Amino acid sequence: MTQIIDKLAWIQIVDKRILSTRSKGKTIYYLPGGKREQGETDYECLVREIKEELDVDLIPETLNFVGTFEAQAHGHSEGIIVKMTCYSGNYQGTLHASAEIEELLWLVYADKAKSSQVDQIIFDWLKERDLIH
């Protein structure tokens, strides 16, 4: 039986570069966001995770659904799938690495291989739409 990890991600693109993060002790990059807690809506989860990771406040009324993407979960046993529901939207504050995040950076399509499998699918989707370089 397939196990699904339910995650939310924030798609933030500036100058055709996408915001990504690297957690402490990791070498792979992930789009900012995280796992939903029991009973949380998409917006509640995303607002909480982005505040924890990047110390900014997403503006819920500006959040727009981008898409849902699935792939083998990085670092998990075969058959464990991550389902990433993605939103774009505006924020207030100054981005900086917080909590478990060691680094934030702006990636281009050529950096795709440095990301998790589901993020690579998202990179392809964004590139097909000419949203990232």
Secondary structure as the mmCIF struct_conf table of DSSP 4:
data_model
#
loop_
_struct_conf.conf_type_id
_struct_conf.id
_struct_conf.beg_label_comp_id
_struct_conf.beg_label_asym_id
_struct_conf.beg_label_seq_id
_struct_conf.end_label_comp_id
_struct_conf.end_label_asym_id
_struct_conf.end_label_seq_id
STRN STRN1 GLN A 3 ILE A 11
STRN STRN2 ILE A 13 VAL A 14
TURN_TY1_P TURN_TY1_P1 ASP A 15 LYS A 16
STRN STRN3 ARG A 17 SER A 23
TURN_TY1_P TURN_TY1_P2 LYS A 24 GLY A 25
BEND BEND1 ILE A 28 ILE A 28
STRN STRN4 TYR A 29 TYR A 30
BEND BEND2 PRO A 32 PRO A 32
STRN STRN5 GLY A 33 LYS A 35
HELX_LH_PP_P HELX_LH_PP_P1 ARG A 36 GLU A 37
TURN_TY1_P TURN_TY1_P3 GLN A 38 GLY A 39
HELX_RH_AL_P HELX_RH_AL_P1 ASP A 42 LEU A 54
STRN STRN6 ASP A 57 LEU A 58
HELX_RH_3T_P HELX_RH_3T_P1 PRO A 60 THR A 62
STRN STRN7 ASN A 64 GLN A 72
HELX_LH_PP_P HELX_LH_PP_P2 ALA A 73 ALA A 73
TURN_TY1_P TURN_TY1_P4 HIS A 74 GLY A 75
BEND BEND3 HIS A 76 HIS A 76
TURN_TY1_P TURN_TY1_P5 GLU A 78 GLY A 79
STRN STRN8 ILE A 80 SER A 88
STRN STRN9 TYR A 91 GLN A 92
BEND BEND4 GLY A 93 GLY A 93
TURN_TY1_P TURN_TY1_P6 ALA A 99 GLU A 100
STRN STRN10 ILE A 101 LEU A 107
HELX_RH_3T_P HELX_RH_3T_P2 TYR A 109 LYS A 114
STRN STRN11 SER A 115 SER A 115
HELX_RH_AL_P HELX_RH_AL_P2 GLN A 117 GLU A 128
TURN_TY1_P TURN_TY1_P7 ARG A 129 ASP A 130
#
